């Protein structure tokens, strides 16, 4: 665990940070996927990055996270409640797929890739998520306690990285900017366009 956090701190401001972040979370409690968002004062989200692999749905981490940032955050009552809470320490919460009332959100961000549960670390203006699939057990109380004990360090590293990274160097940021042009691109079309703009070849896309 110490090595994972050393790697995380060492990668702040570097392109390797998202992978190191995923590794650090997985050392606290194994997660198949992770995502991180910056939250604006109006409650809207900007995706910072998404990592992990779902073999059956290769585009899932970034595509589902962009869909959430684009529309489904509005249906997340847990997010709205935590956003209004006055605090200066991270809060760790869980949300099972079965607790999501909106069928479109549940299908797009959970069922499409067999996501069982989301674990979220909330800090004002910043959110980090770890996800488990139906192949995994639910998060245990011990794992949540471990995440809570290290949440301050995890979120401080994430905040520092986001403030240091050059703008528009990653696929998620570029895809969001393309969607913000309101030119009719779907989430996947924006993701593919961003990847091509950043030099990925057909196989990589």
C-alpha positions as a printed Julia matrix, in Angstrom:
205×3 Matrix{Float64}:
   0.0     0.0     0.0
   2.85    2.37    0.81
   4.36    1.79   -2.64
   1.01    2.47   -4.34
   0.63    5.79   -2.52
   4.25    6.73   -3.23
   3.59    6.09   -6.93
   0.38    8.15   -6.73
   2.1    11.17   -5.21
   5.02   10.83   -7.62
   2.65   10.85  -10.62
   0.85   14.09   -9.69
   0.72   16.27  -12.79
   1.85   13.39  -15.02
  -0.03   11.33  -17.61
   0.5     8.23  -15.45
  -1.59    9.66  -12.6
  -4.96    8.07  -13.55
  -3.44    4.58  -13.62
  -1.66    5.22  -10.33
  -4.91    6.5    -8.85
  -6.69    3.3    -9.89
  -3.87    1.24   -8.36
  -3.99    3.2    -5.1
  -7.76    2.75   -4.77
  -7.41   -0.94   -5.54
  -4.85   -1.29   -2.75
  -7.43    0.05   -0.31
 -10.28   -2.06   -1.69
 -10.05   -3.82   -5.07
 -12.05   -1.99   -7.75
 -12.6    -2.99  -11.35
 -12.98    0.61  -12.52
 -12.5     4.12  -11.22
 -13.5     7.61  -12.27
 -12.9    11.14  -11.03
 -14.88   14.34  -11.54
 -14.57   18.03  -10.78
 -17.9    19.55   -9.67
 -18.89   23.14  -10.44
 -20.89   25.41   -8.15
 -24.05   24.7   -10.15
 -23.64   20.96   -9.51
 -22.52   20.03  -13.03
 -19.58   17.66  -13.48
 -16.46   17.54  -15.62
 -14.8    14.17  -16.07
 -11.13   14.19  -15.11
 -10.42   10.57  -16.05
 -11.8     7.02  -16.01
  -9.78    3.83  -15.81
 -10.31    0.09  -15.75
 -11.2    -2.71  -18.12
 -14.52   -4.38  -18.88
 -13.6    -7.04  -21.47
 -17.12   -7.31  -22.86
 -17.58   -3.51  -23.25
 -14.2    -2.0   -24.08
 -15.36    1.63  -24.28
 -17.33    1.48  -21.04
 -15.19    3.39  -18.47
 -14.84    6.67  -20.39
 -18.15    6.45  -22.28
 -20.25    5.72  -19.17
 -18.44    8.42  -17.2
 -19.04   10.98  -19.94
 -22.71   10.0   -20.06
 -22.94   10.48  -16.3
 -21.22   13.89  -16.47
 -23.39   14.93  -19.4
 -26.84   13.99  -18.08
 -27.25   11.36  -15.36
 -25.72   13.3   -12.47
 -29.0    15.24  -12.41
 -30.81   12.1   -11.23
 -28.26   11.28   -8.53
 -30.04   12.37   -5.33
 -27.1    11.2    -3.24
 -24.79   13.55   -5.16
 -27.14   16.5    -4.71
 -27.48   15.89   -0.97
 -23.73   15.66   -0.46
 -23.11   18.73   -2.63
 -25.29   20.8    -0.31
 -23.61   19.53    2.86
 -21.18   21.93    4.53
 -17.93   20.11    5.31
 -14.19   20.17    4.74
 -13.47   16.45    5.08
 -14.09   13.67    2.55
 -17.23   11.56    2.89
 -17.35    7.96    1.63
 -20.7     6.57    0.45
 -21.91    3.54   -1.51
 -24.59    3.11   -4.18
 -25.74   -0.26   -5.51
 -27.13   -0.61   -9.02
 -30.39   -1.86   -7.5
 -30.81    1.52   -5.71
 -30.93    3.52   -8.95
 -34.52    4.35   -9.85
 -33.87    5.88  -13.29
 -33.74    2.97  -15.79
 -31.73    4.85  -18.43
 -29.0     5.81  -15.93
 -28.93    2.3   -14.47
 -28.66    0.73  -17.93
 -26.02    3.11  -19.3
 -23.71    3.34  -16.3
 -24.24    0.03  -14.49
 -26.07   -2.79  -16.25
 -24.31   -2.43  -19.62
 -21.07   -3.64  -18.03
 -22.4    -5.59  -15.07
 -21.54   -2.99  -12.44
 -22.77   -4.08   -9.01
 -21.86   -1.13   -6.83
 -20.21    2.28   -6.69
 -18.08    3.57   -3.84
 -17.7     7.37   -3.9
 -15.39    9.73   -2.06
 -16.92   13.22   -1.96
 -15.09   16.42   -1.19
 -16.56   19.83   -2.06
 -15.87   20.26   -5.77
 -14.29   16.84   -6.25
 -15.57   13.26   -6.55
 -13.72    9.96   -6.93
 -15.49    6.67   -7.61
 -14.52    3.02   -7.48
 -16.74    0.34   -9.02
 -17.25   -3.38   -8.52
 -18.85   -5.72  -11.02
 -21.25   -8.59  -10.46
 -18.2   -10.88  -10.5
 -17.03   -9.2    -7.27
 -18.4    -9.18   -3.74
 -19.94   -6.0    -2.37
 -17.66   -3.6    -0.48
 -17.25   -4.75    3.1
 -17.44   -2.52    6.18
 -13.72   -3.12    6.75
 -12.89   -1.96    3.22
 -15.01    1.17    3.59
 -13.25    1.94    6.89
  -9.88    1.58    5.14
 -10.96    3.91    2.34
 -12.25    6.47    4.86
  -8.93    6.37    6.73
  -6.99    7.26    3.56
  -9.58    9.41    1.77
  -7.91   12.68    2.73
  -4.63   11.69    1.07
  -6.36   10.26   -2.01
  -8.42   13.4    -2.6
  -5.54   15.78   -1.86
  -3.49   14.02   -4.54
  -6.4    14.14   -6.98
  -7.02   17.84   -6.35
  -3.34   18.69   -6.77
  -3.09   16.67   -9.97
  -6.13   18.35  -11.49
  -4.73   21.79  -10.72
  -1.34   20.97  -12.25
  -2.27   19.02  -15.38
  -2.13   20.96  -18.65
  -5.62   21.64  -20.02
  -7.0    19.5   -22.84
  -4.19   16.93  -22.81
  -6.49   13.97  -22.25
  -9.28   12.25  -24.12
 -11.95   12.92  -21.5
 -11.38   16.68  -21.45
 -11.32   16.96  -25.22
 -14.46   14.81  -25.62
 -16.32   17.0   -23.14
 -15.28   20.12  -25.02
 -16.55   18.61  -28.28
 -19.9    17.75  -26.7
 -20.16   21.26  -25.28
 -20.22   22.6   -28.86
 -23.77   21.16  -29.15
 -23.15   19.99  -32.71
 -25.08   16.75  -32.32
 -22.23   14.39  -31.41
 -23.13   11.37  -29.32
 -20.91   10.52  -26.36
 -19.19    7.77  -28.33
 -18.71    9.99  -31.39
 -17.08   12.67  -29.23
 -14.88   10.05  -27.57
 -13.71    8.68  -30.94
 -13.12   12.18  -32.32
 -11.06   13.1   -29.27
  -8.98    9.94  -29.55
  -8.25   10.61  -33.22
  -7.37   14.24  -32.44
  -4.87   12.99  -29.86
  -3.19   10.75  -32.42
  -4.63    7.32  -31.67
  -4.79    4.91  -34.6
  -7.82    2.82  -35.54
  -6.82   -0.16  -33.41
  -6.21    2.05  -30.35
  -9.59    3.77  -30.78
